[in-house]
Amino acid sequence: MRGQLYTEEEIGKIKEWYEAGISIAKMAKALGRGYPSVRGRVGRMHHKEGFKDKRPDNGDYKQRKCLRCGEMFISSWKGNRICKSHKEQSDGFDTR
């Protein structure tokens, strides 16, 4: 079963909030929609509408330990926990 279609007003708000760096979770709550729905809408904006991510770089560059080899590497964001050599070896699937 599909939910309600997004209105032009909601789409405008999503674009404005996303460019301002508002999280998808906060957008979903404000719109009264589910997280997966809003995440999907943002993804379609990127793909179909040429929507540009204008959020500022948070500058979260730090040394972090690779989860595969344990070596320290420079990570560009807190979710990046795999070093470049292991990322290049990976085909997108966790082989552990």
C-alpha atoms as a printed R data frame, in Angstrom:
   type eleno elety resid chain resno      x       y       z
1  ATOM     1    CA   MET     A     1  0.000   0.000   0.000
2  ATOM     2    CA   ARG     A     2  1.339   3.402  -0.922
3  ATOM     3    CA   GLY     A     3  1.071   6.512   1.210
4  ATOM     4    CA   GLN     A     4 -0.056   9.957   0.188
5  ATOM     5    CA   LEU     A     5  1.764  11.803  -2.553
6  ATOM     6    CA   TYR     A     6  3.970  14.730  -1.558
7  ATOM     7    CA   THR     A     7  2.526  18.184  -2.139
8  ATOM     8    CA   GLU     A     8  4.550  20.894  -3.865
9  ATOM     9    CA   GLU     A     9  4.693  22.703  -0.504
10 ATOM    10    CA   GLU     A    10  6.190  19.648   1.207
11 ATOM    11    CA   ILE     A    11  8.733  19.193  -1.572
12 ATOM    12    CA   GLY     A    12  9.742  22.849  -1.237
13 ATOM    13    CA   LYS     A    13 10.177  22.441   2.515
14 ATOM    14    CA   ILE     A    14 12.287  19.311   2.063
15 ATOM    15    CA   LYS     A    15 14.579  21.109  -0.398
16 ATOM    16    CA   GLU     A    16 14.927  24.107   1.909
17 ATOM    17    CA   TRP     A    17 15.544  22.016   5.031
18 ATOM    18    CA   TYR     A    18 17.986  19.644   3.319
19 ATOM    19    CA   GLU     A    19 20.064  22.514   1.970
20 ATOM    20    CA   ALA     A    20 20.068  23.994   5.476
21 ATOM    21    CA   GLY     A    21 21.461  20.725   6.857
22 ATOM    22    CA   ILE     A    22 18.335  19.572   8.714
23 ATOM    23    CA   SER     A    23 18.421  15.814   9.300
24 ATOM    24    CA   ILE     A    24 16.027  13.536   7.449
25 ATOM    25    CA   ALA     A    25 14.704  12.294  10.802
26 ATOM    26    CA   LYS     A    26 13.746  15.844  11.839
27 ATOM    27    CA   MET     A    27 12.150  16.497   8.448
28 ATOM    28    CA   ALA     A    28 10.090  13.311   8.708
29 ATOM    29    CA   LYS     A    29  8.844  14.257  12.167
30 ATOM    30    CA   ALA     A    30  7.944  17.811  11.088
31 ATOM    31    CA   LEU     A    31  6.063  16.518   8.029
32 ATOM    32    CA   GLY     A    32  4.372  13.676   9.893
33 ATOM    33    CA   ARG     A    33  5.866  11.124   7.509
34 ATOM    34    CA   GLY     A    34  8.071   8.093   7.966
35 ATOM    35    CA   TYR     A    35 11.850   8.308   7.767
36 ATOM    36    CA   PRO     A    36 12.068   5.889   4.783
37 ATOM    37    CA   SER     A    37  9.536   7.973   2.851
38 ATOM    38    CA   VAL     A    38 11.447  11.236   3.305
39 ATOM    39    CA   ARG     A    39 14.806   9.541   2.662
40 ATOM    40    CA   GLY     A    40 13.402   8.158  -0.592
41 ATOM    41    CA   ARG     A    41 12.053  11.558  -1.614
42 ATOM    42    CA   VAL     A    42 15.449  13.177  -1.014
43 ATOM    43    CA   GLY     A    43 17.100  10.423  -3.065
44 ATOM    44    CA   ARG     A    44 14.717  11.036  -5.957
45 ATOM    45    CA   MET     A    45 15.469  14.750  -5.771
46 ATOM    46    CA   HIS     A    46 19.160  13.987  -6.183
47 ATOM    47    CA   HIS     A    47 18.600  11.579  -9.047
48 ATOM    48    CA   LYS     A    48 15.766  13.097 -11.076
49 ATOM    49    CA   GLU     A    49 15.756  16.779 -10.286
50 ATOM    50    CA   GLY     A    50 19.480  17.512 -10.144
51 ATOM    51    CA   PHE     A    51 19.091  18.470  -6.496
52 ATOM    52    CA   LYS     A    52 22.451  19.552  -5.124
53 ATOM    53    CA   ASP     A    53 23.607  18.852  -1.598
54 ATOM    54    CA   LYS     A    54 24.640  22.292  -0.351
55 ATOM    55    CA   ARG     A    55 25.234  21.297   3.248
56 ATOM    56    CA   PRO     A    56 28.536  22.612   4.555
57 ATOM    57    CA   ASP     A    57 31.429  20.252   5.130
58 ATOM    58    CA   ASN     A    58 31.416  19.589   8.849
59 ATOM    59    CA   GLY     A    59 35.219  19.281   8.932
60 ATOM    60    CA   ASP     A    60 35.061  16.042  10.917
61 ATOM    61    CA   TYR     A    61 38.451  14.855   9.619
62 ATOM    62    CA   LYS     A    62 40.026  12.635  12.253
63 ATOM    63    CA   GLN     A    63 42.316   9.693  12.643
64 ATOM    64    CA   ARG     A    64 40.204   6.600  13.097
65 ATOM    65    CA   LYS     A    65 40.964   2.903  13.408
66 ATOM    66    CA   CYS     A    66 39.982   0.723  10.438
67 ATOM    67    CA   LEU     A    67 37.434  -1.899  11.491
68 ATOM    68    CA   ARG     A    68 39.045  -4.485   9.223
69 ATOM    69    CA   CYS     A    69 42.791  -4.141   9.827
70 ATOM    70    CA   GLY     A    70 43.048  -1.953  12.918
71 ATOM    71    CA   GLU     A    71 45.392   0.538  11.232
72 ATOM    72    CA   MET     A    72 44.851   4.252  11.813
73 ATOM    73    CA   PHE     A    73 43.761   6.357   8.809
74 ATOM    74    CA   ILE     A    74 42.351   9.829   8.107
75 ATOM    75    CA   SER     A    75 38.571   9.646   7.941
76 ATOM    76    CA   SER     A    76 36.443  12.404   6.414
77 ATOM    77    CA   TRP     A    77 33.375  11.727   8.568
78 ATOM    78    CA   LYS     A    78 32.388   9.756  11.641
79 ATOM    79    CA   GLY     A    79 30.652   7.020   9.641
80 ATOM    80    CA   ASN     A    80 33.790   6.231   7.615
81 ATOM    81    CA   ARG     A    81 35.428   3.378   9.527
82 ATOM    82    CA   ILE     A    82 37.099   1.430   6.705
83 ATOM    83    CA   CYS     A    83 40.519   2.500   5.374
84 ATOM    84    CA   LYS     A    84 41.013   3.233   1.677
85 ATOM    85    CA   SER     A    85 42.858  -0.010   0.898
86 ATOM    86    CA   HIS     A    86 40.068  -2.132   2.366
87 ATOM    87    CA   LYS     A    87 37.366  -0.002   0.755
88 ATOM    88    CA   GLU     A    88 38.993  -0.584  -2.654
89 ATOM    89    CA   GLN     A    89 39.105  -4.353  -2.016
90 ATOM    90    CA   SER     A    90 35.450  -4.451  -1.004
91 ATOM    91    CA   ASP     A    91 32.711  -5.142  -3.493
92 ATOM    92    CA   GLY     A    92 30.137  -3.524  -1.244
93 ATOM    93    CA   PHE     A    93 29.415  -6.625   0.808
94 ATOM    94    CA   ASP     A    94 30.678  -7.357   4.274
95 ATOM    95    CA   THR     A    95 32.908 -10.404   3.977
96 ATOM    96    CA   ARG     A    96 33.329 -11.047   7.685
